Amino acid sequence: MQEQIDISEFRKVDIRIGKVVEAERVQGTDRLIRLTVDFGGVRKQALTGLGHLYQPEHFLGRKFAFVTNLKPKKVRGLVSECMILAAMKDENEVVPLVPERDIAEGSQVL
């Protein structure tokens, strides 16, 4: 286990439910998928390295949990503005986190 943090530090992380409205493999890569995510009127772009496990169609039209307040990061000329959350046993067993029931885009994860 890692170092413990205070709840005030955890609250700095803004986790929200987003619906993937566009998904495509980044040209020239085996793993990188570009997602356009709707957070209830606000759209952000995410880049995920899960292309070795999932096709872009797996994400399209579905809702997942995302960290939305990360500093943007440029990867292969594209900007990633948020990050999909996933459970990981190892590099070949990664499962994106989805809400148990349908809930509005932009809903906060507590």
N, C-alpha and C positions, 0 to 999 in steps of 0.2 A: 504494500500500500504506500501511497505517497504522503507527503506532508499534509497535515490538517490545516484547513483555512477557516477563518471566521465567516459566519453567515453573511456579513456585510460585503465580503469579497465575492462570494458566490452571487449575490444579488446584482453585481456589476455585469454579469453575463445575461444578455437579453436573448432568451430562447423563445422562438415563436413557431407556430404552425404555418407552413407555406404550401401552396399548391403549385406543382410544376406544370407550367403552361407551354414550355418548349424544352426539348431535349435533343441533343445531337452530339455525336462523337467529334472530338476535335481532330481535324485533319492531320495525318502524319503521326498519330499516337495510337497505342493499343489500349491505354488505360483511361485517358482523360475524356470526360463527358462534360459538356457545357449545358447548364440548366438555367432557364429563366423561371423565376419563382414569384408568384403573386402572394403578397402578404396582406391582402385586403385593400387594394387600391395602390399599394406601393410595390413596385417590381424591382427585384434585385437579381444579379447574375451570380451563380455559383459554379465553381469548377470542382468536380469530384474525380478522384483517381480510382473509381470502382468499375471502370470499363472492362477489366479482366474478368469480372464476375457477373456483370449485368449489361444488357443492351440498353440503349437510350430509351426504348419504348417501355421498359420496366418502370421508369419514373414518370412518364407522361400522364398527366391527368390525376396523379395521386398526391396525397398530402403526407408531408414528413416534418420532423422537427429540425429546425435550423438555428444556429447561432447567428444573430443578425447584426451585432454591433462590433464585429471584428474590423480592424483596419483593412482597407482594400489591399489585395496583393495581386501583382501582375505575374501571370504564368503563360509562357508562350505567346506573348503579345495580347492576352486577354486578361481582363480584370475580374477577380473573384471578390464579391462583396459580402458573402455570407458562406456558412459552412453547414452541410448536412450532417446530422448526428447519426452515429451508427454504433452498434455493439460489435466488438471484435474479439474473436478467440485467437485468430492468427490471420495472416495476410490473405489466406484463401477461404476464410469463413468470417464474412463481414455482413451484418444485417442492419440496413437503415431503420431508424426508429419511426414508427407510425402511430398516430393516435388510435386508441382502442375503439372509439366511436367517431362519427363525423362531427366536426366542430369548425367554426368559421375560420377562414384564412386570417392570419394576424393574431389569433388567440395566443396569449402568453402561456408558456410552460413554466410552472412553479416548482 
